[in-house]
Structures are given as C-alpha cells and as structure tokens.
Amino acid sequence: MAQTTLHRVHAFTDRNEGGNPATVILDADQLSSEAKQEIAHKSGTFRTAFVSQSTVATVKIEFFTPQAQIAHSSHATLAVFSLLREQGKWQSSEATKETIDGIRKVYFENDQVFIEQKSPVFHAPLDIWQAYDEQTLLEGLNLSSRDLLTPLQPVIGDTGNPLLLIPLKNAAVLKKARIVDETLKHYSEYLDVVGCYLFSLDVKQQGHDASARLFAPRFGIKEESATGVAAGVLGGFLYEFINMKKSQFSIEQGHYLQPPSPSLLQVKIETEQQEIAHVYVGGYAQLDTSKIINY
C-alpha cells in the first residue's frame, strides 16, 4: 500500500471565508492514472489536482473529479498555485500550466491568482441536440420558463469545459432552484456539458455583478460553492449578451449552499476591437489542512 500527502485548499474565498475546497497532490510524477482516480475518489473534495514536472510549462496539472478526469478546473488551479506560492515554490509574478487541453497562463496580482481561460464560445442547445426541451429541463430544476430573465434563453458556453448557462430573473428564483430528479444529469450527458450554471443579476453585496449556482450531477457534484470555468463563461455572457461592457466582473457563488460557503470570483476581460480576446479568472485561496493517506 502506498501513501501520498493531500493538501486541502479553499479557493475563491470571500474575505477569508467560504470558498471551494480542492485537493492538491504535489510531486505526482510517478502516479498512474488509476492511482490518481482512486486518490480523487478518496480525497473528499469535488476536484483533485495532480502536479508534476513539465518540459513545456512551469508545471503540469491533471484534474480529476471523484468519477472521472476533466480537462480543466480553475478553482483547483488557483489552489495549486496558491499552495506553491505559500511553500516558496513559485516566486515570480507569472507562470504557465500544462493541461490535457493546452498551455494556460497564470499570474499573481495583489495576493490573488489569475488563470487564463479560452475565449468563450456560445451556442444554443438545439445546435447540439435536436431533442432538447427547455421546459422539461427547467422542471427538473424546480423552475419554469416564467423564471427566466427574458428575453434571454439558456445557452451553452465554453471556455474549456462546456456548461449550460441559465439566466434567471431574480434572487428568489435562484434560491428555489434544486435538482428534482435525473433530468439534469441526462441532459448534461446528451449536450456533453459539465452541468448548468444558473445566475441572477440580484446580488448579496453591492458592487458585485451576478450571483450564481452550479449543479453538475453528471460528475457527482450536487452543488458547488465556486466554479472558475463557469464564472469565466458568465463574464463573457454578461459582456456580450447583457451589454455590460466592463473589463472586470465580480461573481458571487456559494450563498445558497447548506451550510453557505460564500465565494467571490473575479473575471477579467481583455478585448480587441470590441471582441473578447482573453479571459482570466482569479481570486484568493487559503490552505486548510495537509494529511497523509493510503491508497
């Protein structure tokens, strides 16, 4: 039986509270894919990041949920680089990470880590699956078409991991949303999305731009407290579809979890000729615990 050290780091904390826990495994070069999946299943968090050496970037990172490997995780990336910085293993202001979907830039600014995402691409669910039924999906989330932020409709947004983005009309509607049955899981599989990211422009704290929730039962995630990939998609949506022509957005998440785990995600948008050219998602992180486990 082998051993490894699990570092539990809370990413996207809000005023030193809340955030989304991720597990970080350093020096993972010798671990097989099977061992990584087993460790991720035992980690107790929805994301586990395995860090190893890279010949093309600062580090190589592989991301696993308890059920499967995924291409990218912003909150786990934030956890990795915050931990590397705390341990003195990353001292410059910029770095890069190698993942299975390419190399991304990472930088440190005002005690926050920012991670590059791909520029968002949006399309309608019907472009993917002709049997898509909006009302059936909404009913599976304890919602109806009356709860949408009209005239907007759900869209698939993708900056690395595709998500179904659902705009809701107010905070009360966002609060009542829940997974009713297997509908969202099935739709996520048919549409090949991670899950759905519901949001409202009603916010808990003045100065923030949107409040959101992520449901991803396809990957064993009932609800998540902070999702950087989804926040990047939402920042692009706010810029393009709601005409918020800003360079930075503040996204709240985690307020409706039981118990709540308030999180704050910052999205930076860089444009060229009014078109989104680069998206960066960042925030604060804190090391919680480190422990050795057998696998």
Disulfide bonds with the S-S distance in Angstrom:
none
